[in-house]
Amino acid sequence: MNDPWLPRAALRLGFLGLTPLAVSALVSLSQHQDTAHLGVMSFTLYAAALLSFLGGVRCGFEFMRAPERPNPLRLMFSALPALGGWALALFIVIVPAALGAASAFAGLFAAQYVWDHRSAIDAGAPEWYPLLRRVLTGGSMIVCLIIPLAGALHRF
């Protein structure tokens, strides 16, 4: 039977969505410089895409909460982590020497989580959503710290 507090399908799909982030971060530890660089670039772009997805979820919750009059401030806040993620991704792609900045993705995931944790139920999210986000955000933040480790190991 599915646990009503954290449906198996949501947990499985959540971890499936986290897998490319983890795999690309691990690839960044490669001793082959071109392979490691590819890992960093794929990590960076996927992290930005993941933040965009989370913002889209929040935007959807707002439209469900108030379909006739969604709150413009909440809609704006739903876009901020994605915009920050894409700005950070662009910075890392343009300035590869700033690899340590990839750890800032952990901060963006944390900011998104804090907002989700504090307001998800009011926004119309299922009761289990904050727990799912806590598990996946914790995993994302740990994975985000692999990239600066790769840079510290002088892989680039």
N, C-alpha and C positions, 0 to 999 in steps of 0.2 A: 504493500500500500504506500501511496505517496504521503509524505509528511505534510500536513496542511500548513505548517509554518514556513517551510522552505521546499517548494515543489522540486522534485528531482529533475524535471525537464529544465527548469530555470537554472538550477545549479549546474547541470551538465552543459547547457548552452553558454552559461557564464564562463565556465572554465575553458570551454572550446574557444570562446572569444579571447580569452587571456593567453592561450597557447602561442599564437604568432608573436606576441610581445615577448614572451619568455624565450622562445626559440631564437628570435632575432638577437636578443640580448646575449644569449649563450654563444651564438655565432660570433659576436663581437669579441669574444675571448680567444678566437682562433689565432694561431701563431702566424698564419699567412695574412699579410697585411691587407691585400685586396679583399679577401674573404671577410676579415674583421671589419673593414670599412663598409662593406655591403651590409653586414649585420647592423652596424650603427645606423646607416641610412634607413634600412627597413624598419628598425625599431622606432626611429624618430617619426617617420611618416605614419606608422601604425598607431603610435601613441596619440598623435594628433587626430587621427581618424576615430580612435576609441573615445577621446574626449568629445568629439563631435557627436558620436552616437549617444553618449550620456546626456549631452545637452538636448539632443532631439527627444530623448525619453522625457526629460523634464518639460520640454515644450509641449509634448503630447499630454502629459499630466495636467498642464495648465489649461489646455483646450478642453480636456474632459471635465475639469473642475468648473470652468465657467465658459461654456461654448459660445454664449451670446456676447460676453464681455470679458475676454481674457485680460488679466492684469499686465499692462505693458512693462512694468518694472520686472515682474517675474519672467516675462518673455526675454527681456534684455539679459537678465542674469543667467538664463538658460544658455545664452549664446557666448557668454564671457569665457568659460573654460575652453571652449572650442577655438575661439579667436586667440586666446593665449597660447593654446597648444600649437596652432598653425604658425603663429609668430615665432614661437620657440623653435619649431621645426625648420622654418626658413633660416633662422639665425644659425642653427647647427649645420645646415647644409651649406650655407655661404661661408661660415667660419668654422671649418672642421677642428681647428685648434681649440675651440671653446667646448670641447666634448664634455667637460664637467658640468656644463649648463644642462645637460640631459637630466641631471638629478632634479632639476626644477619641475620636470614632469611629475615627479612624486608630489610636489607641492600642489600642482594643479589638480591631480587626482584627489588629494586630501581636501582641498577646498570644495570640490564637487561633492565629496562624501559628506562633509560637514553640513552643507546645505541640504543634501538628500536626507541625512539623518534627522535634522531638525524640522524639516517641513514636508517630508514625503507623504505622510499619512494625511495631513491637511490638503495636500495637492491631489489626493485621490489615488495614491499608490497602494498596492496591496500591503497588508500588515507585514508580510515576510520580506518586502523589498529592502528596508534598511539593513536587515541581517545579511541578505545576499550582497548588498553593496559593501558592507563591512568586510566580508570575506574576500570579495574580489578586489576591493581597493587595497586591502592589506597586501594581497599578492602582487598587485600592480606596483605598489610603492617599493616593495622588496626588489622586484625585477628592475625598476628604474635605477636602482643603485648599482647594478651590474655594469652599466655603461661607463660611469666614471672610474670604476675599478679597472675596466679594460684600458682606459686611457692611462691610468696610473701604472699599469703593467707595461706601458710603452709599446702597445701593439700598433700605434699609429705614427 
